[in-house]
Amino acid sequence: MEETELRDARLRQMKWRASGLLVLAGVIYVAAESLRGQYSWLYWFSITAEAAMVGAIADWFAVTALFHHPFGLRFIPHTAIIPRNKARIATGLSAFIQTNFLTSAAVVQRIRDFRPARTLYGWLLRAENAEAVATYVARLTAYGLNALDDERVRHYLQQTIARQLQNADVAGAAAQLLDVLTENKRHHELLDAALRALDEVLARAETQAYIAGEVAKSAPLLKWLSDWLQLKLDDRAALKIVEVAVKKISEVRHDQDHELRKRFDAFVSQFIARLKTDDALRDKVHRLRDEALESPALGRYIGGLWSEFREWLAAEHDRRPASLHQRVTAMLESLGRTLRADREIQQWIDEQILRAAPALVEEHRAKIGRFIEDQIMGWQEEKLVVELERHIGPDLQYIRINGTLVGGLAGLIIAALTQLAR
């Protein structure tokens, strides 16, 4: 508002200056004409002032005709040029901006000069920026949690989610998920990881001792004979069991066509098929789903987690190391440091932005142009005139001032040349 008032004040000041110069020329003309009989040299002042008035009036008419009808006379042609041609101005300005400012080449060059990755990490490394973002995140999160902590909202969400889950085909969704996970034998990676872990477990001394103990418990007679004859039959049996297991595991790990792998594939495929088609299994899965949803213990557990989560996030002004604010701040600063140190990722970010920019510009520049055109067309003629006159009116008043001065000078020169010609 203050800037608008300053612009209006400057416009009024320039109008007064231009009009005052016209009045001054008129006063000089009247005075010179009145005294010219006594002082012949006032002829030059008179002719100069007369020409200055003509120039001032002509330029006043030209400047006024841009925005208004001079003296309100609408029948004068080619006046109120801007409001009468609002549609053409809107279309022309839209096309001008699209052609000269929103071209792909111009935008890409501007982005290239901007160097997005460097600008980003520079912005993140400023402590006040990371602090500001973290503060906004904490406040927004706290506000959202407080808003959602209304009993009506909780009841609505609980009922809606429960209703959706009760109607959800959990068995079918699980089958689809398993289809994706087992595509191209992805599940064999999990099998291999499990076999490697089992191999490592069986190689441990404590595992072998545990197996030996279990063997002794299962065969007390063997344990008695082993202790009596000091043959350590239970240890040997455990080592033999481990040896056989390790050998079998190694066979399965290194043979992609092993029979156990085929059985594993057959079991998984059969289970997925049953999830899709076996009504008994599907009913069992859905009963488990319904029991979980109806379980008071699950509700209390989720409610407890929600309360603890809210308490942790609600302290928006907390500055302890474990608070959300400090975590977000540290994360942003760490991201900035990492980005600054990694030239390759900087180059990648810049390349991706520059690669995506042309398509985005081409897709949206026509929309931006139409938006500008619609905005101008949406203005009332009076508002359009006021805004334009407010911004360029002071400069246009110089045309009136220059017209007065140039007109007077031109009149003086013409009068002098006329006298010389005589």
Secondary structure by P-SEA (a helix, b strand, c coil): caaaaaaaaaaaaaaaaaaaaaaaaaaaaaaaaaaccccccaaaaaaaaaaaaaaaaaaaaaaaaaccccccccccccccccccaaaaaaaaaaaaaaaccccaaaaaaaaaaaaaaaaaaaaaacaaaaaaaaaaaaaaaaaaaaaaccaaaaaaaaaaaaaaaaacaaaaaaaaaaaaaaccccaaaaaaaaaaaaaaaaacaaaaaaaaaaaaaacaaaaaaaaaaccaaaaaaaaaaaaaaaaaaaaaaaccccaaaaaaaaaaaaaaaaaaccaaaaaaaaaaaaaaaacaaaaaaaaaaaaaaaaaaccccccccccaaaaaaaaaaaaaaaaaacaaaaaaaaaaaaaaaaaaaaacaaaaaaaaaaaaaaccaaaaaaaaaaacaaaaaaaaaaaaaaaaaaaaaaaaaaaaac
